[in-house]
């Protein structure tokens, strides 16, 4: 009888471990300074439009989020050092169970400004890599 109880408990633990899912979240963050030029505002707007139109399901489920942060004025976090920021940047970061596991700076956004279709495809393809 003890063996049956032991194996039942063991089986329940194994099943729970097998089906325990990691909470995965992808954050898209636009870092900007306190003074914002037309191009900086355009990049933020186009990134936001891309995410809202291409990732509605992921936004609603909380799997994906977008935020805009003034990294210069935010003195509590050390974003400049953490993400190697030298100017306005669009970052994608993946979090698993609340801990950041990887991130990427989207360097090509400056060259794609003014071409919404190309920028949108670039941002979308990079986000998809993080969601997979």
C-alpha positions in Angstrom: 0.0 0.0 0.0 2.8 2.4 0.9 4.4 1.7 -2.5 1.2 2.6 -4.3 0.9 5.9 -2.4 4.6 6.6 -3.0 4.2 6.0 -6.8 1.0 8.1 -6.9 2.7 11.1 -5.2 5.7 10.6 -7.4 3.5 10.5 -10.5 1.6 13.7 -9.5 5.0 15.5 -8.9 6.3 14.5 -12.3 3.1 15.6 -14.1 3.2 19.0 -12.3 6.8 19.5 -13.3 6.2 18.5 -16.9 3.3 20.9 -17.2 4.7 23.7 -15.2 4.9 26.6 -17.6 7.3 29.5 -17.5 5.7 32.9 -17.6 7.3 34.4 -20.7 6.9 38.1 -21.5 8.4 40.2 -24.2 8.8 43.9 -23.7 9.5 46.4 -26.4 10.9 49.6 -24.9 11.6 52.8 -26.7 14.3 54.8 -24.8 14.4 58.5 -25.4 15.9 61.6 -23.9 14.0 64.6 -22.4 14.2 66.6 -25.6 12.5 64.8 -28.5 12.9 65.6 -32.2 10.5 64.9 -35.0 12.4 61.7 -36.0 12.4 60.4 -32.5 8.7 60.9 -32.1 8.2 59.2 -35.5 10.1 56.1 -34.5 8.2 55.7 -31.3 4.9 56.2 -33.1 5.7 53.8 -35.9 6.9 51.2 -33.4 3.7 51.6 -31.4 1.5 51.3 -34.5 3.3 48.2 -35.7 2.9 46.5 -32.4 -0.8 47.4 -32.0 -1.7 46.3 -35.5 0.4 43.1 -35.7 0.4 41.8 -32.2 -3.1 42.5 -30.8 -3.5 39.0 -29.3 -0.1 39.1 -27.6 -0.8 42.6 -26.2 -4.2 41.6 -24.8 -2.8 38.4 -23.2 0.1 40.3 -21.6 2.7 38.3 -23.4 3.9 41.4 -25.2 4.1 45.0 -23.9 5.3 48.4 -25.2 6.6 51.3 -23.1 8.4 54.5 -23.7 11.0 55.6 -21.1 13.0 58.8 -20.7 16.3 57.0 -19.9 18.1 60.3 -19.1 15.7 61.5 -16.5 15.2 58.1 -14.9 17.9 58.1 -12.3 16.6 55.1 -10.4 17.5 52.6 -13.1 20.7 52.4 -15.0 19.3 51.8 -18.5 22.3 53.5 -20.2 24.7 50.9 -18.8 22.3 47.9 -18.9 21.4 48.4 -22.6 24.5 50.3 -23.8 22.4 53.3 -24.7 24.1 56.2 -26.4 21.0 57.8 -27.9 17.3 57.0 -28.5 16.9 53.3 -29.0 14.3 50.6 -29.5 15.0 47.5 -27.4 13.3 44.1 -27.3 13.7 42.2 -24.0 12.5 38.7 -23.1 11.6 37.9 -19.5 11.0 34.4 -18.1 9.4 34.3 -14.6 10.2 37.9 -14.1 13.9 37.6 -15.0 15.4 39.1 -18.2 16.9 36.3 -20.2 17.9 38.2 -23.4 17.6 41.5 -25.2 18.4 43.2 -28.5 18.8 46.8 -29.6 17.2 47.3 -33.0 20.0 49.2 -34.7 18.3 49.5 -38.1 15.4 51.7 -37.1 17.3 55.0 -37.8 17.9 53.9 -41.4 14.3 52.8 -41.9 12.7 56.0 -40.6 10.3 57.4 -43.1 9.6 54.0 -44.6 6.9 52.7 -42.4 6.4 49.4 -44.3 10.1 48.4 -44.1 10.4 49.5 -40.5 7.2 47.7 -39.5 8.4 44.5 -41.2 11.8 44.8 -39.4 10.3 45.4 -36.0 7.7 42.6 -36.4 10.3 40.1 -37.5 12.5 40.9 -34.5 9.6 40.6 -32.1 8.5 37.3 -33.6 12.0 35.9 -32.9 11.6 36.8 -29.2 8.0 35.4 -29.0 9.1 32.0 -30.3 
